[in-house]
Amino acid sequence: MTITTTVNGVEHTVDVPPAASLLTLLRDELGLTGSKNACEQGECGSCSVWLDGELVCACLVAAVQADGRTVRTVEDLGGADRLHPVQEAFVAAGAVQCGFCTPGFVVAVADLLECDPHPSDDAIREALAGNLCRCTGYSKIVAAVHLAEGTAA
Amino acid sequence: MTVLTRRGRVGESATRVDGVPKVTGEYMYGSDLHAEHLLWGVTVRSPHASARICRIDVAGAARAAGVACVLTAADLPAARTFGLEFADQPVFADGVVRYSGEPVAVVAAETLEQAQLGADLVSVEYEPLPAVTDMEQALRPDAPLVHELGNVLRHVHIRHGDGADADAEVWVDGYYETAMQDQAALGPEGGLAVPAADGSVDLYVATQWLHVDRQQIALCLGLPEEMLRITLAGVGGAFGSREDIHMQIHACLLALRTGRPVKIVYGREESFHGHVHRHPSRSWIRYGAMRDGRIVAADVRLLLDGGAYASSSGPVLGNAATFAAGPYEVPNVLVEATVVYTNNPPCGAMRGFGAPQVCFAYESAMDELAAKLGFDPLELRLRNAVRTGSVLPTGQVLEGPAPVREVVERCRAVPVPPEEPREGRDAIAYPGGAGNVGRGEALKRGVGYAVGFKNVAYSEGFDDAAEATVTLRPSAEGPVAVIRTAAVDYGQGLYTVLAQIARTELDVDEVVFEPSSTDSGSAGSTSASRQTTMSGGAVLGACREIREALVGGQLEEAISRTFTYHHRPTTGLDEEGQGRPHVSFSFAAVRAVVEVDEELGLVRVVQLAAAQDAGRVINPQGAEGQVEGAAAMGLGLALTEEIQLADGAIRNASFTDYLIPTILDVPPIVSEFVEEPEPDAPYGVKGIGELATVAVTPAVVAALRAATGRALNRAPVRPDDLVGIEPSLRTSGRPPVPDVPGQRPIPEYHGLGLGQQQLMKARE
């Protein structure tokens, strides 16, 4: 079926299969591969995006649900020449290893800091409990959140 | 932006060279690749662990909408099997299937959905056969044969001193198991094969060793190696799981057959079936000691489940057997270690490579021994710890630094977090987090230690040399170093370390990497904690040759040098398991502090402290990251991570059911480094990526024993074990020692080709 959705400020009218997820639409139709597919069932947060400003796992949202709505992905946060403070903090703190989970974490942390500019360690851990990382053991991710604090809102 | 210019030299926390594209989402992983007019490939896999294939009908699939090609074993153009060590694994099941999840066919179609529908239409008629689904069953005389050559894949016998016959005053006798663990890299297997008009093919893939991939793939395509070019795609983690072939041969075959680019990406469920796992283990271990705390004997029977195909089971067993008596001076040792073929999923390389399984056994037994002798557990370890000059059970003399005392002292000196009040905490600060219905009524705290060790680089006579080319060229902004290497950085920060070495040696700021591909010589695998030593040594060597060439002159035009680094030679094991099998060793001590809810069997790890012997730290921030990540993986094996099998089939192939630690499960990790340079290694480095994984699992379980008083002898420890619903595992006794022709893997005696070793010999 045909839907119209605004992704990172650009309106797209696309034909999507009824069973396609928003993640498939972003990655395979629109070529926005920053959002990653790692578990396909909402366990890992690697595909975290904003749908009308709300943090969601794009793999759990049907593409047709994006009809008439606004999607924002990691690609809209910042590019190499103008990193978002959260992105900058992830690089500086050593919170990136293989990097596959990183776009999802960056989006989730940016969302957290918009709601809570100075989160405690417990608040950080609770907010990021839906994002899996296999490389870092999470310590440097917590450090990155603190590094980005106050500058990211 | 300061972050982008932190171009550190050796010893500094330089910023990752690939950090920026990874945080922006621009970094292209194997699953992100695209080509115009590509086809999607989907694999058809066996639902049976052991079966005869009576008939395969692909007609329905071939007629389905969008399907361009269906391939089975009948379509193979050349070699029908592949393998890292021995070519015993079929590209497509050929008459029989030996594990649940084994590829039977592959379908290519215009869209992923059409390929999946096509795969569903491939009709395979199976006749189920009796399966070997238990490693002890595999050794019984009446067991079905997984392969014609028998169910023993390799047996290693090590006898040192008087073996197990020593006169000891005190003996402990333990039985320990570890489960099948999954690497669970976040990035799934994926790649893209692009055919060229001249019949050659380009493969872009997430892997760990380009050249060994090429060697195996080319034989199965029937192409000379130079007609297969492999370029590294972004790798979303690996931890051993990408050492073996997964989608590479299938994608290349489809691309050559259809003349179109073919992309194959595994979903999470398929990823569990599409790569090897950590060997489950069973250990029967006896330590004999004198009352003064001197260990005089170790007697170990070890069994590993290799699953259906050899993969790297032979070297994994070699490691496990040679480490089985622990990092202790034991004058009398007997090790009988066997890895068997079963109809379970194949097992191979995973972070630690045989070391974690035996460390869980020997460290658990050390705690038992300390209790029996009335010793403090750490004092018993220090009393017996190896040092430089110690003789290991293989007769190998420890030549490099062995700072076991230092890592133990540094670990012990990390402050233990104060006990928190039992009541009134935030819900997530209780074991089990917000899901815990208790509020501190049944909390018990425990502290446990473990010491572990692991080798660096490949062993048993393998010359895993690494090549790198460095070019220094002038530019308007100053000299630029260009590094060309086929080495894989799958996240651990290798390229950043290589850049630091080039900056240091050539006094440049700007370092550029060319894509990693088979256009360069082999750099060996990114595994075995070896690349900082091996590719670091190659870059260091090339840089120093450039410096020598420049002495007294100016850099007027680009100057390029290629260097191949070899580690010290090693040897195989003789008939008594004696030799010089390993290059060098590093050591770690870990302390775990845990809280257990004794009524609910829930655990909260409060803190992990890891002190590691690193030789020399090249990048402190990166080194900490390696220890923290490795510790989290060891925590997973201690508490939650286990591939569960039913009749050989994986029951929990998803992140909903296979539980890797979340940010709520992993506590703050304190990492300490002891730096005593390894002689003749570049800058004195040792490997750092694996050790914490090895020692964290036994440390966490020791802490759980301390908290609960229960004899926990299986990792992972489950809630039922902690509340006493499940008694500790019992054994009906040691399995028999198999009758084998020698210390080498059995397929070698049957003339099956030597995979990696052949490649290295061809280079000589």
Interface residues (C-beta under 8 A of the other chain):
Chain A: P17 A19 R27 D28 G31 L32 T33 G34 S35 K36 N37 A38 C39 E40 Q41 E43 C44 S46 T73 V74 E75 L77 G78 G79 A80 L83 Q87 E88 F90 V91 A92 G94 V96 Q97 C98 G99 F100 C101 T102 P103 V106 D122 I124 R125 E126 L128 A129 N131 L132 C133 R134 C135 T136 G137 Y138 S139 K140 I141 V142
Chain B: M1 T2 V3 L4 R6 S13 T15 R16 D18 G19 V20 P21 K22 V23 T24 G25 E26 Y27 M28 Y29 S31 D32 H34 L112 E113 Q183 A184 A185 L186 G187 P188 G234 V235 G236 G237 A238 F239 V265 G267 R268 E269 D426 I428 A429 Y490 G491 Q492 G493 Q621 G622 E624 G625 V627 E628 G629 A630 A631 A632 M633 S654 F655 T656 I660 T662 I663 L664 V666 P668 I669
